[in-house]
Amino acid sequence: MIKESLLRRKIPLLLVLALTFGVLGGLADYFGPAVRVDENTLHPPAHAQPETTGAPAPAVSAAGAILIRADTGAIIFEKEAESGLHVAALLYPASTTKIMTALVVLETLDRLSLGPDSRIIVPAEAAGLEGSSVYLKAGEEISMEELLYGMMLQSGNDAATAAAICAGGSLQNFVVQMNQKAEALGCTGTHFTNACGLFDENHYTTAKDMARIAAAAMQREDFRRIVSAPRWQSAESKRNFYNKNKTVHQYEGGDGVKIGFTKASGRTLVASATRGDVSLIAVVLRDGNWFADAYAMLDYGFAVSEGDGR
């Protein structure tokens, strides 16, 4: 499926590994985390509690929300951040799922010593998917770089699925890797069934888990470069992607991460911003005032940091 690159030369190896070690174990061993991250970011200390300040805490309408320091995972603000741990309160990530998809794809490229210029042939099952799209055509030759920008800026479900199939050998194998990565990051209320975030009742998350995933992804320079880009154009296909995450266009210091929406999930947003040496990540799930609430949380976080002299 891949022309002189990922699928032709590497996917047979993936399939052998899957058969040898089993879907649940072998792929995780082979595709372990490619980048080590601060342990406190992934597993904040048990004593990590919302920080206090003289500034009033923001009032947000999200069903689940959290604001953390990106470097330490310290919680600055939270509201029902672990909602989703019980079936009656399930929250759905929608296209914020693609944060994990991009992270696992990038780590896979690292493991295979491949760059983002690696080229693939778009599999038929990725073309024509419902929802947001970059309008891939089955059999089209395209770089992994274009797929990554297409999924993170344009929120292309087809781009995310094509990248997942080619990185994992199959969509099913890739989803296994996503769930294993979530577990490795300490996520306790998240389960993925696809790579793009289309609704499935078994595809759910929590605000706290999404913050963990985003913090791990934002430690990668290549990931930050993608999600902070206001727009990007392919030199080959001439596709022009505009970043749908208004944080990078509107908010001072905004540098990512991803928006999402389905009828079941409502509006979901993971937003990051950096001012000086302070980097924050805000997550709001099922929030009709998604950007306003995320900006209010970020404002509060920077006020806390300034008040503490950080």
VODREN-600429 format. One record per residue: residue number from 1; residue in three letters; x, y, z of N, C-alpha, C, CB in turn. Coordinates in steps of 0.1 Angstrom, whole numbers, plus 5000, padded with zeros to 4 digits. Glycine has a CB too. Example, Ala and Ser with C-alpha at 12.3 -4.5 7.8 and 13.67 -1.06 7.14 Angstrom:
    n  res   nc1   nc2   nc3  cac1  cac2  cac3   cc1   cc2   cc3  cbc1  cbc2  cbc3
    1  ALA  5132  4943  5078  5123  4955  5078  5132  4967  5078  5113  4955  5090
    2  SER  5128  4978  5071  5137  4989  5071  5129  5000  5079  5141  4994  5057
This chain:
    n  res   nc1   nc2   nc3  cac1  cac2  cac3   cc1   cc2   cc3  cbc1  cbc2  cbc3
    1  MET  5008  4988  5000  5000  5000  5000  5009  5013  5000  4991  5000  5012
    2  ILE  5020  5012  5006  5029  5023  5007  5040  5022  4996  5036  5025  5020
    3  LYS  5042  5033  4989  5052  5033  4978  5065  5036  4984  5048  5043  4967
    4  GLU  5074  5026  4984  5088  5027  4989  5089  5034  5003  5096  5035  4979
    5  SER  5079  5031  5011  5080  5036  5024  5072  5028  5034  5074  5050  5025
    6  LEU  5063  5034  5042  5058  5028  5054  5051  5015  5052  5048  5038  5060
    7  LEU  5041  5014  5043  5033  5002  5043  5040  4990  5036  5020  5005  5036
    8  ARG  5047  4994  5025  5054  4983  5017  5065  4977  5025  5059  4988  5004
    9  ARG  5073  4985  5032  5085  4980  5038  5083  4977  5053  5096  4990  5037
   10  LYS  5074  4983  5060  5073  4982  5074  5061  4975  5079  5073  4996  5080
   11  ILE  5050  4976  5072  5037  4970  5077  5038  4954  5078  5026  4973  5068
   12  PRO  5045  4947  5069  5047  4933  5071  5053  4930  5084  5055  4927  5060
   13  LEU  5063  4938  5088  5069  4936  5101  5059  4938  5112  5081  4946  5103
   14  LEU  5050  4948  5111  5040  4950  5121  5031  4938  5122  5031  4962  5118
   15  LEU  5027  4932  5111  5018  4921  5111  5024  4908  5117  5013  4917  5097
   16  VAL  5037  4907  5114  5044  4895  5120  5045  4897  5135  5059  4894  5115
   17  LEU  5048  4909  5140  5048  4912  5154  5034  4909  5160  5052  4926  5157
   18  ALA  5024  4914  5154  5010  4911  5159  5007  4897  5161  5000  4918  5150
   19  LEU  5011  4889  5151  5009  4875  5151  5017  4868  5161  5011  4868  5137
   20  THR  5030  4873  5163  5039  4866  5172  5036  4869  5186  5053  4871  5169
   21  PHE  5033  4881  5189  5031  4885  5203  5016  4887  5208  5038  4898  5206
   22  GLY  5007  4887  5198  4993  4889  5201  4990  4904  5201  4990  4884  5215
   23  VAL  4978  4907  5197  4974  4921  5195  4975  4929  5207  4959  4922  5190
   24  LEU  4971  4923  5219  4971  4931  5231  4985  4933  5237  4962  4924  5241
   25  GLY  4995  4925  5234  5007  4926  5241  5019  4931  5231  5011  4914  5247
   26  GLY  5020  4924  5220  5032  4926  5212  5033  4940  5206  5032  4917  5201
   27  LEU  5022  4946  5201  5023  4959  5195  5027  4969  5206  5010  4963  5189
   28  ALA  5022  4968  5218  5026  4977  5228  5041  4976  5231  5018  4975  5241
   29  ASP  5046  4964  5232  5060  4962  5234  5069  4969  5224  5064  4948  5236
   30  TYR  5064  4967  5211  5072  4973  5200  5070  4988  5199  5068  4966  5187
   31  PHE  5058  4992  5200  5055  5007  5199  5053  5013  5213  5043  5009  5191
   32  GLY  5063  5011  5222  5062  5018  5234  5065  5033  5232  5073  5012  5244
   33  PRO  5063  5041  5243  5065  5055  5242  5079  5059  5236  5063  5062  5255
   34  ALA  5079  5067  5225  5091  5070  5219  5098  5082  5226  5089  5074  5205
   35  VAL  5091  5089  5234  5097  5101  5241  5093  5099  5256  5091  5114  5235
   36  ARG  5104  5101  5264  5101  5100  5279  5096  5114  5283  5114  5096  5286
   37  VAL  5086  5114  5291  5081  5126  5296  5082  5127  5311  5066  5128  5292
   38  ASP  5081  5139  5317  5081  5141  5331  5071  5132  5338  5079  5156  5335
   39  GLU  5075  5124  5347  5066  5115  5354  5055  5122  5361  5074  5106  5364
   40  ASN  5058  5134  5366  5047  5142  5373  5037  5147  5364  5053  5153  5381
   41  THR  5041  5149  5351  5031  5153  5341  5021  5142  5338  5037  5157  5328
   42  LEU  5025  5129  5338  5016  5118  5335  5009  5114  5347  5024  5107  5329
   43  HIS  5016  5114  5359  5010  5109  5371  5012  5120  5382  5016  5095  5375
   44  PRO  5005  5130  5382  5007  5141  5392  5007  5135  5406  4996  5152  5391
   45  PRO  5015  5140  5415  5015  5135  5429  5001  5135  5435  5025  5143  5437
   46  ALA  4999  5126  5444  4986  5125  5451  4982  5138  5457  4986  5113  5461
   47  HIS  4992  5146  5462  4988  5158  5469  4985  5169  5459  5000  5162  5478
   48  ALA  4987  5167  5446  4984  5178  5437  4970  5182  5437  4988  5174  5422
   49  GLN  4967  5194  5442  4953  5199  5443  4952  5212  5435  4949  5201  5458
   50  PRO  4940  5217  5432  4938  5229  5426  4945  5240  5434  4923  5233  5425
   51  GLU  4953  5249  5427  4960  5259  5433  4950  5271  5437  4971  5265  5424
   52  THR  4954  5278  5447  4945  5289  5452  4951  5302  5449  4943  5287  5467
   53  THR  4943  5312  5448  4948  5326  5445  4937  5335  5449  4951  5328  5430
   54  GLY  4940  5348  5450  4930  5358  5453  4920  5360  5442  4936  5371  5457
   55  ALA  4924  5357  5430  4915  5359  5418  4903  5349  5419  4923  5357  5405
   56  PRO  4891  5353  5415  4880  5344  5416  4881  5333  5405  4867  5352  5414
   57  ALA  4878  5321  5409  4878  5309  5400  4868  5311  5389  4876  5296  5408
   58  PRO  4871  5307  5377  4861  5309  5366  4849  5300  5368  4868  5306  5353
   59  ALA  4837  5306  5363  4825  5298  5363  4823  5293  5349  4813  5307  5368
   60  VAL  4824  5280  5347  4823  5274  5334  4811  5265  5333  4836  5266  5331
   61  SER  4806  5264  5321  4794  5256  5318  4797  5242  5314  4785  5263  5308
   62  ALA  4809  5238  5313  4813  5225  5308  4808  5214  5317  4828  5224  5306
   63  ALA  4805  5202  5312  4802  5191  5320  4814  5185  5327  4795  5180  5311
   64  GLY  4826  5187  5321  4838  5184  5327  4849  5193  5323  4842  5169  5323
   65  ALA  4857  5198  5332  4868  5208  5328  4880  5207  5337  4862  5222  5329
   66  ILE  4891  5210  5332  4903  5210  5340  4913  5220  5334  4909  5196  5342
   67  LEU  4922  5226  5343  4933  5234  5338  4945  5230  5346  4930  5250  5341
   68  ILE  4956  5227  5338  4968  5222  5344  4980  5229  5339  4970  5207  5342
   69  ARG  4991  5229  5347  5004  5233  5342  5009  5222  5333  5014  5235  5354
   70  ALA  5013  5225  5321  5017  5215  5311  5030  5208  5315  5019  5222  5298
   71  ASP  5039  5215  5323  5051  5209  5326  5051  5199  5338  5062  5219  5329
   72  THR  5043  5202  5348  5042  5194  5360  5029  5186  5362  5044  5203  5372
   73  GLY  5019  5190  5354  5006  5184  5356  4998  5189  5368  5008  5169  5358
   74  ALA  5004  5199  5375  4997  5205  5387  4983  5210  5383  5006  5216  5393
   75  ILE  4973  5207  5390  4960  5211  5387  4957  5225  5393  4949  5201  5393
   76  ILE  4953  5234  5385  4950  5248  5389  4935  5250  5391  4955  5258  5378
   77  PHE  4927  5243  5383  4913  5244  5384  4907  5232  5378  4907  5257  5376
   78  GLU  4896  5227  5384  4889  5216  5378  4874  5216  5382  4895  5203  5383
   79  LYS  4866  5211  5373  4852  5209  5375  4848  5196  5370  4843  5221  5369
   80  GLU  4844  5187  5378  4839  5173  5374  4850  5167  5364  4825  5174  5368
   81  ALA  4862  5169  5368  4873  5165  5358  4874  5150  5356  4886  5170  5364
   82  GLU  4868  5142  5365  4868  5128  5362  4854  5123  5359  4873  5121  5375
   83  SER  4845  5132  5355  4832  5127  5350  4834  5119  5338  4823  5139  5346
   84  GLY  4827  5108  5336  4830  5098  5326  4834  5085  5331  4840  5104  5316
   85  LEU  4838  5085  5344  4842  5073  5350  4830  5064  5353  4850  5075  5363
   86  HIS  4818  5069  5353  4806  5062  5355  4798  5062  5343  4799  5067  5368
   87  VAL  4791  5051  5339  4784  5051  5327  4774  5062  5325  4777  5037  5325
   88  ALA  4767  5065  5337  4757  5076  5336  4762  5089  5332  4750  5076  5349
   89  ALA  4776  5091  5334  4781  5104  5331  4792  5104  5320  4788  5109  5344
   90  LEU  4791  5095  5311  4801  5094  5300  4802  5107  5292  4797  5082  5291
   91  LEU  4814  5110  5290  4817  5122  5281  4825  5117  5269  4825  5133  5289
   92  TYR  4822  5123  5258  4828  5118  5246  4838  5128  5240  4817  5115  5235
   93  PRO  4850  5124  5235  4860  5134  5231  4858  5140  5217  4873  5127  5232
   94  ALA  4850  5133  5209  4849  5138  5195  4863  5139  5189  4841  5151  5194
   95  SER  4865  5149  5181  4878  5150  5174  4890  5154  5182  4877  5160  5163
   96  THR  4888  5156  5195  4900  5158  5204  4907  5144  5205  4897  5163  5218
   97  THR  4900  5134  5201  4907  5120  5199  4919  5121  5191  4897  5111  5193
   98  LYS  4920  5130  5181  4931  5130  5172  4944  5135  5179  4927  5140  5161
   99  ILE  4943  5140  5191  4955  5143  5198  4963  5130  5201  4953  5151  5211
  100  MET  4956  5120  5205  4962  5107  5208  4966  5101  5194  4952  5098  5215
  101  THR  4958  5102  5184  4961  5096  5171  4974  5101  5166  4950  5099  5161
  102  ALA  4976  5115  5166  4988  5121  5162  5000  5117  5170  4987  5136  5161
  103  LEU  4998  5116  5183  5009  5112  5192  5014  5098  5189  5005  5113  5207
  104  VAL  5005  5088  5187  5008  5075  5185  5015  5073  5171  4996  5065  5186
  105  VAL  5010  5081  5161  5015  5080  5147  5030  5086  5148  5007  5089  5138
  106  LEU  5032  5097  5155  5046  5102  5156  5055  5093  5163  5045  5116  5163
  107  GLU  5051  5086  5173  5059  5077  5180  5062  5065  5172  5053  5073  5193
  108  THR  5052  5061  5164  5055  5049  5154  5065  5053  5144  5042  5046  5148
  109  LEU  5064  5065  5138  5075  5069  5129  5088  5069  5135  5071  5083  5123
  110  ASP  5089  5074  5148  5102  5074  5155  5107  5059  5156  5100  5079  5169
  111  ARG  5099  5050  5160  5103  5036  5162  5108  5030  5149  5092  5028  5168
  112  LEU  5102  5034  5138  5106  5028  5125  5116  5037  5118  5094  5027  5116
  113  SER  5121  5047  5125  5132  5056  5119  5127  5062  5106  5145  5048  5117
  114  LEU  5115  5066  5106  5109  5072  5094  5105  5087  5097  5096  5065  5089
  115  GLY  5106  5095  5087  5102  5109  5089  5088  5112  5084  5112  5118  5082
  116  PRO  5083  5124  5087  5070  5128  5082  5069  5129  5067  5066  5141  5088
  117  ASP  5080  5128  5060  5079  5128  5045  5077  5114  5040  5092  5134  5039
  118  SER  5075  5104  5048  5072  5091  5044  5059  5091  5037  5072  5081  5056
  119  ARG  5058  5084  5026  5046  5085  5017  5038  5072  5018  5050  5087  5003
  120  ILE  5025  5073  5018  5016  5062  5018  5006  5063  5007  5009  5061  5032
  121  ILE  4999  5052  5005  4988  5051  4996  4975  5051  5004  4989  5039  4986
  122  VAL  4966  5060  5001  4954  5061  5009  4945  5048  5008  4946  5073  5005
  123  PRO  4943  5041  5019  4935  5029  5019  4920  5033  5016  4936  5021  5032
  124  ALA  4913  5024  5009  4899  5026  5006  4890  5029  5018  4894  5014  4998
  125  GLU  4893  5022  5029  4884  5024  5040  4886  5038  5047  4887  5013  5051
  126  ALA  4896  5045  5043  4898  5059  5049  4891  5070  5040  4913  5062  5050
  127  ALA  4889  5067  5028  4883  5077  5019  4868  5077  5021  4887  5073  5004
  128  GLY  4863  5090  5020  4848  5091  5021  4842  5090  5034  4842  5082  5012
  129  LEU  4850  5091  5045  4844  5090  5058  4835  5101  5061  4855  5089  5069
  130  GLU  4825  5099  5069  4815  5110  5073  4823  5120  5082  4803  5104  5080
  131  GLY  4816  5132  5083  4822  5142  5092  4833  5151  5085  4828  5136  5104
  132  SER  4841  5157  5093  4851  5166  5087  4861  5158  5078  4859  5173  5099
  133  SER  4865  5164  5067  4873  5157  5057  4883  5166  5051  4864  5150  5047
  134  VAL  4894  5160  5046  4903  5167  5037  4901  5162  5023  4918  5165  5042
  135  TYR  4891  5153  5021  4887  5148  5008  4898  5140  5001  4883  5160  4999
  136  LEU  4903  5130  5009  4913  5120  5003  4906  5111  4993  4919  5112  5014
  137  LYS  4913  5106  4984  4908  5097  4974  4915  5084  4976  4910  5102  4959
  138  ALA  4908  5073  4975  4914  5060  4976  4925  5058  4966  4903  5048  4975
  139  GLY  4936  5053  4970  4947  5051  4960  4956  5063  4959  4942  5047  4947
  140  GLU  4953  5074  4965  4961  5086  4964  4974  5085  4971  4953  5099  4969
  141  GLU  4984  5089  4966  4997  5089  4973  4999  5102  4981  5009  5087  4963
  142  ILE  5003  5102  4993  5003  5113  5002  5013  5111  5013  4989  5116  5008
  143  SER  5019  5122  5018  5029  5121  5029  5022  5120  5042  5038  5133  5028
  144  MET  5029  5114  5052  5024  5114  5065  5022  5128  5071  5033  5105  5074
  145  GLU  5031  5137  5067  5031  5151  5071  5017  5157  5068  5042  5159  5066
  146  GLU  5013  5155  5055  5000  5161  5051  4989  5155  5059  4998  5159  5036
  147  LEU  4989  5142  5062  4979  5136  5070  4979  5142  5084  4981  5121  5070
  148  LEU  4990  5144  5090  4991  5149  5103  4985  5164  5104  5005  5149  5108
  149  TYR  4989  5172  5095  4983  5186  5094  4968  5185  5091  4991  5194  5084
  150  GLY  4965  5176  5082  4951  5175  5078  4942  5171  5090  4949  5165  5067
  151  MET  4947  5162  5098  4939  5157  5110  4938  5167  5121  4944  5144  5115
  152  MET  4949  5175  5123  4950  5183  5135  4945  5198  5132  4964  5184  5140
  153  LEU  4946  5203  5120  4941  5216  5116  4928  5215  5110  4951  5223  5107
  154  GLN  4926  5207  5100  4913  5206  5093  4904  5196  5099  4915  5202  5078
  155  SER  4909  5188  5109  4902  5178  5116  4896  5167  5107  4890  5185  5124
  156  GLY  4904  5164  5097  4900  5154  5087  4899  5140  5093  4909  5154  5075
  157  ASN  4887  5135  5093  4885  5121  5098  4892  5111  5089  4870  5117  5099
  158  ASP  4891  5114  5076  4898  5106  5066  4913  5106  5068  4894  5110  5052
  159  ALA  4919  5117  5071  4933  5118  5073  4938  5111  5085  4938  5133  5074
  160  ALA  4930  5112  5096  4933  5105  5108  4933  5090  5106  4924  5109  5120
  161  THR  4922  5085  5099  4920  5071  5097  4931  5065  5088  4906  5068  5091
  162  ALA  4934  5073  5077  4945  5068  5068  4958  5067  5075  4946  5078  5056
  163  ALA  4962  5077  5083  4974  5076  5091  4974  5064  5101  4977  5089  5098
  164  ALA  4963  5062  5107  4962  5051  5117  4964  5038  5111  4949  5052  5124
  165  ILE  4957  5036  5099  4958  5023  5093  4972  5020  5088  4948  5022  5080
  166  CYS  4979  5030  5083  4992  5028  5078  5002  5027  5089  4996  5039  5068
  167  ALA  5000  5033  5100  5009  5032  5111  5007  5019  5119  5008  5044  5120
  168  GLY  4995  5015  5120  4992  5003  5128  4991  4990  5121  4980  5006  5135
  169  GLY  4991  4990  5108  4989  4978  5100  4974  4975  5097  4995  4966  5107
  170  SER  4966  4980  5106  4951  4980  5105  4945  4989  5115  4945  4965  5107
  171  LEU  4933  4994  5113  4927  5003  5122  4926  4996  5136  4913  5008  5117
  172  GLN  4922  4984  5136  4920  4977  5149  4933  4976  5157  4915  4962  5146
  173  ASN  4944  4973  5150  4957  4973  5157  4961  4986  5163  4968  4967  5148
  174  PHE  4958  4997  5155  4962  5010  5159  4953  5014  5171  4959  5020  5148
  175  VAL  4941  5011  5171  4932  5014  5183  4937  5007  5196  4918  5011  5180
  176  VAL  4942  4995  5194  4948  4988  5205  4960  4996  5211  4953  4974  5201
  177  GLN  4968  5002  5202  4979  5010  5206  4975  5023  5213  4988  5013  5194
  178  MET  4964  5029  5208  4959  5041  5214  4955  5038  5229  4947  5046  5206
  179  ASN  4948  5027  5231  4943  5024  5244  4955  5020  5253  4933  5012  5244
  180  GLN  4965  5013  5248  4977  5010  5256  4984  5022  5260  4986  5000  5248
  181  LYS  4985  5032  5250  4992  5045  5253  4984  5052  5264  4993  5053  5241
  182  ALA  4971  5052  5263  4963  5059  5273  4965  5053  5287  4948  5058  5270
  183  GLU  4966  5040  5288  4969  5033  5301  4982  5037  5306  4967  5018  5299
  184  ALA  4992  5037  5297  5006  5041  5301  5007  5055  5306  5015  5039  5289
  185  LEU  4998  5064  5301  4998  5077  5306  4990  5079  5319  4992  5086  5295
  186  GLY  4984  5068  5324  4977  5069  5336  4962  5073  5335  4983  5079  5345
  187  CYS  4957  5072  5323  4943  5075  5320  4934  5063  5325  4940  5077  5305
  188  THR  4925  5067  5334  4916  5057  5340  4902  5057  5335  4917  5058  5355
  189  GLY  4898  5067  5328  4884  5069  5324  4883  5071  5309  4878  5080  5330
  190  THR  4892  5065  5301  4893  5067  5286  4893  5054  5279  4905  5076  5282
  191  HIS  4885  5053  5268  4886  5041  5260  4883  5046  5245  4876  5030  5264
  192  PHE  4892  5042  5236  4890  5045  5222  4885  5033  5214  4903  5050  5216
  193  THR  4877  5036  5204  4873  5026  5194  4876  5030  5180  4858  5023  5195
  194  ASN  4881  5042  5178  4885  5046  5164  4895  5057  5165  4872  5052  5156
  195  ALA  4901  5061  5154  4912  5071  5154  4908  5085  5152  4922  5067  5144
  196  CYS  4895  5088  5149  4891  5101  5145  4881  5108  5154  4885  5101  5131
  197  GLY  4874  5100  5163  4865  5106  5172  4850  5105  5169  4868  5119  5175
  198  LEU  4847  5098  5158  4833  5096  5155  4826  5089  5166  4831  5088  5141
  199  PHE  4813  5092  5169  4807  5087  5181  4806  5072  5181  4793  5093  5181
  200  ASP  4809  5067  5193  4806  5053  5196  4805  5053  5211  4818  5043  5192
  201  GLU  4795  5046  5216  4792  5047  5231  4803  5041  5239  4779  5039  5234
  202  ASN  4812  5034  5233  4824  5028  5240  4837  5037  5237  4827  5014  5236
  203  HIS  4835  5048  5232  4846  5058  5229  4844  5070  5238  4846  5061  5213
  204  TYR  4851  5070  5249  4848  5080  5259  4861  5085  5266  4838  5075  5269
  205  THR  4859  5095  5274  4871  5101  5281  4867  5109  5293  4880  5109  5272
  206  THR  4876  5115  5300  4874  5125  5310  4883  5137  5308  4877  5119  5325
  207  ALA  4879  5148  5314  4887  5160  5312  4902  5158  5317  4881  5172  5319
  208  LYS  4903  5151  5328  4916  5149  5334  4924  5140  5325  4915  5142  5348
  209  ASP  4918  5130  5319  4926  5121  5310  4930  5129  5297  4917  5109  5306
  210  MET  4921  5137  5292  4925  5145  5280  4936  5154  5283  4913  5152  5274
  211  ALA  4937  5160  5295  4948  5168  5299  4961  5160  5299  4945  5175  5312
  212  ARG  4960  5148  5304  4972  5140  5305  4977  5137  5291  4969  5126  5312
  213  ILE  4968  5133  5282  4972  5130  5268  4978  5142  5261  4960  5125  5260
  214  ALA  4971  5154  5263  4976  5166  5256  4990  5170  5262  4966  5177  5258
  215  ALA  4992  5169  5275  5005  5172  5281  5016  5164  5275  5004  5171  5296
  216  ALA  5014  5151  5273  5024  5142  5267  5026  5146  5253  5019  5127  5268
  217  ALA  5016  5149  5245  5018  5152  5231  5025  5166  5230  5004  5153  5224
  218  MET  5022  5175  5238  5028  5189  5237  5043  5189  5241  5020  5198  5245
  219  GLN  5048  5178  5247  5062  5177  5250  5070  5175  5237  5065  5167  5260
  220  ARG  5063  5171  5226  5070  5168  5214  5071  5181  5205  5063  5157  5206
  221  GLU  5082  5185  5201  5084  5197  5193  5077  5195  5180  5099  5200  5190
  222  ASP  5077  5184  5173  5070  5182  5161  5055  5183  5162  5074  5169  5154
  223  PHE  5050  5178  5173  5035  5179  5175  5032  5194  5178  5031  5171  5188
  224  ARG  5039  5201  5186  5037  5215  5189  5037  5223  5176  5047  5221  5199
  225  ARG  5046  5220  5167  5048  5228  5155  5035  5226  5146  5060  5223  5147
  226  ILE  5029  5214  5146  5017  5212  5138  5005  5219  5144  5014  5197  5138
  227  VAL  5003  5217  5157  4990  5223  5163  4991  5238  5165  4987  5216  5176
  228  SER  5003  5244  5165  5004  5258  5167  5003  5266  5153  5017  5262  5174
  229  ALA  5003  5259  5142  5003  5265  5129  4989  5271  5126  5007  5255  5118
  230  PRO  4988  5284  5123  4975  5290  5120  4969  5284  5107  4976  5305  5118
  231  ARG  4978  5280  5098  4974  5274  5085  4986  5267  5079  4968  5285  5075
  232  TRP  4983  5258  5070  4994  5250  5063  4989  5246  5050  4998  5238  5072
  233  GLN  4998  5247  5040  4995  5243  5026  5005  5233  5021  4995  5255  5017
  234  SER  5000  5222  5015  5008  5212  5010  5014  5217  4997  5000  5199  5007
  235  ALA  5027  5215  4996  5034  5219  4984  5031  5210  4972  5049  5219  4986
  236  GLU  5026  5198  4975  5023  5189  4964  5008  5189  4960  5027  5175  4969
  237  SER  4999  5186  4969  4985  5185  4966  4979  5199  4965  4978  5177  4976
  238  LYS  4986  5209  4971  4980  5223  4972  4968  5224  4981  4976  5228  4958
  239  ARG  4965  5213  4989  4955  5215  4999  4959  5225  5009  4952  5201  5006
  240  ASN  4950  5233  5013  4952  5244  5022  4944  5242  5035  4949  5258  5016
  241  PHE  4951  5240  5046  4944  5237  5059  4944  5249  5068  4950  5225  5066
  242  TYR  4933  5253  5073  4931  5264  5082  4928  5258  5096  4920  5274  5078
  243  ASN  4936  5263  5106  4934  5257  5119  4921  5261  5125  4946  5261  5129
  244  LYS  4912  5251  5128  4899  5254  5133  4899  5257  5148  4890  5242  5131
  245  ASN  4910  5255  5155  4912  5258  5169  4914  5273  5170  4923  5250  5175
  246  LYS  4904  5281  5173  4906  5296  5174  4915  5301  5184  4892  5302  5176
  247  THR  4919  5292  5193  4929  5296  5204  4942  5301  5197  4932  5284  5213
  248  VAL  4946  5295  5186  4959  5300  5180  4957  5313  5173  4964  5289  5171
  249  HIS  4945  5317  5170  4942  5329  5163  4939  5340  5172  4931  5327  5152
  250  GLN  4932  5337  5183  4926  5347  5192  4933  5350  5205  4912  5344  5194
  251  TYR  4938  5339  5211  4942  5341  5225  4957  5344  5226  4939  5328  5233
  252  GLU  4961  5354  5234  4975  5357  5235  4983  5346  5241  4976  5369  5245
  253  GLY  4993  5341  5233  5001  5330  5236  4995  5316  5233  5004  5330  5251
  254  GLY  4983  5316  5226  4977  5304  5222  4986  5296  5213  4963  5306  5216
  255  ASP  4988  5283  5216  4996  5275  5207  4991  5260  5205  5010  5274  5214
  256  GLY  4978  5258  5205  4972  5245  5202  4959  5244  5211  4982  5233  5205
  257  VAL  4952  5233  5212  4956  5220  5207  4946  5214  5197  4958  5210  5218
  258  LYS  4933  5212  5201  4923  5206  5192  4909  5208  5196  4926  5191  5191
  259  ILE  4900  5210  5186  4885  5211  5189  4879  5198  5185  4879  5223  5182
  260  GLY  4866  5197  5190  4858  5185  5185  4843  5188  5187  4862  5173  5193
  261  PHE  4835  5181  5179  4821  5182  5181  4814  5170  5174  4816  5195  5175
  262  THR  4805  5164  5181  4794  5155  5176  4782  5158  5184  4798  5140  5177
  263  LYS  4770  5154  5180  4758  5156  5187  4759  5150  5201  4746  5150  5179
  264  ALA  4765  5138  5202  4766  5132  5215  4776  5138  5224  4770  5117  5213
  265  SER  4787  5143  5219  4798  5149  5227  4795  5163  5231  4811  5148  5220
  266  GLY  4787  5170  5222  4787  5185  5224  4800  5191  5219  4783  5189  5238
  267  ARG  4802  5203  5223  4815  5210  5219  4826  5206  5229  4813  5225  5218
  268  THR  4837  5202  5224  4849  5198  5232  4861  5206  5227  4851  5183  5232
  269  LEU  4869  5209  5237  4881  5217  5233  4892  5214  5243  4878  5232  5234
  270  VAL  4904  5212  5237  4916  5212  5245  4925  5224  5239  4924  5198  5243
  271  ALA  4928  5233  5248  4934  5245  5244  4947  5247  5252  4925  5258  5246
  272  SER  4958  5252  5246  4970  5254  5253  4975  5268  5250  4981  5244  5249
  273  ALA  4982  5273  5259  4988  5287  5258  5001  5288  5266  4978  5298  5262
  274  THR  5010  5296  5261  5023  5298  5268  5026  5313  5269  5034  5291  5261
  275  ARG  5029  5317  5281  5034  5331  5283  5046  5330  5292  5023  5340  5290
  276  GLY  5057  5335  5286  5070  5334  5293  5073  5320  5295  5069  5341  5307
  277  ASP  5076  5316  5307  5080  5302  5310  5068  5294  5315  5091  5301  5319
  278  VAL  5056  5299  5314  5044  5292  5319  5036  5287  5308  5036  5302  5328
  279  SER  5034  5274  5307  5025  5268  5297  5013  5261  5304  5033  5257  5289
  280  LEU  5002  5263  5299  4989  5258  5305  4981  5250  5295  4981  5269  5311
  281  ILE  4974  5240  5300  4965  5233  5291  4951  5233  5298  4970  5218  5289
  282  ALA  4941  5237  5290  4927  5238  5295  4919  5228  5287  4921  5252  5293
  283  VAL  4910  5220  5293  4901  5211  5287  4887  5214  5291  4906  5196  5291
  284  VAL  4878  5215  5282  4864  5216  5284  4856  5206  5276  4858  5230  5282
  285  LEU  4848  5198  5282  4840  5188  5275  4825  5191  5277  4843  5174  5281
  286  ARG  4818  5189  5266  4804  5192  5265  4801  5206  5271  4795  5181  5273
  287  ASP  4806  5216  5263  4805  5230  5267  4801  5239  5256  4819  5234  5273
  288  GLY  4789  5244  5257  4784  5253  5247  4792  5266  5246  4770  5256  5249
  289  ASN  4799  5270  5257  4807  5282  5257  4822  5278  5257  4804  5291  5270
  290  TRP  4825  5269  5248  4838  5263  5249  4850  5272  5249  4839  5253  5238
  291  PHE  4850  5281  5239  4862  5290  5238  4862  5300  5249  4862  5297  5225
  292  ALA  4851  5306  5252  4850  5316  5263  4854  5310  5276  4836  5322  5264
  293  ASP  4849  5298  5279  4852  5291  5291  4867  5287  5292  4844  5279  5293
  294  ALA  4872  5282  5281  4887  5279  5281  4895  5291  5282  4890  5272  5267
  295  TYR  4892  5302  5276  4900  5315  5278  4899  5320  5292  4894  5325  5268
  296  ALA  4887  5319  5298  4886  5323  5312  4894  5314  5321  4871  5322  5317
  297  MET  4895  5301  5319  4903  5293  5326  4918  5296  5325  4901  5278  5323
  298  LEU  4922  5298  5312  4936  5302  5310  4940  5315  5316  4939  5303  5294
  299  ASP  4931  5325  5315  4933  5338  5322  4935  5336  5337  4921  5347  5320
  300  TYR  4927  5327  5343  4928  5324  5357  4941  5318  5360  4916  5315  5361
  301  GLY  4946  5308  5351  4958  5302  5353  4970  5311  5353  4960  5291  5344
  302  PHE  4970  5320  5343  4981  5329  5342  4981  5339  5354  4981  5337  5329
  303  ALA  4969  5343  5359  4968  5352  5371  4974  5345  5383  4954  5356  5373
  304  VAL  4971  5332  5384  4977  5324  5395  4992  5324  5394  4972  5309  5395
  305  SER  4997  5321  5382  5012  5320  5380  5018  5334  5383  5015  5315  5366
  306  GLU  5012  5345  5378  5018  5358  5380  5018  5361  5395  5010  5368  5372
  307  GLY  5007  5358  5402  5005  5361  5416  5016  5353  5424  4992  5358  5421
  308  ASP  5019  5342  5420  5029  5333  5427  5043  5336  5423  5026  5319  5425
  309  GLY  5045  5346  5413  5058  5349  5408  5064  5339  5400  5067  5352  5420
  310  ARG  5056  5331  5393  5061  5320  5385  5064  5324  5370  5052  5308  5385
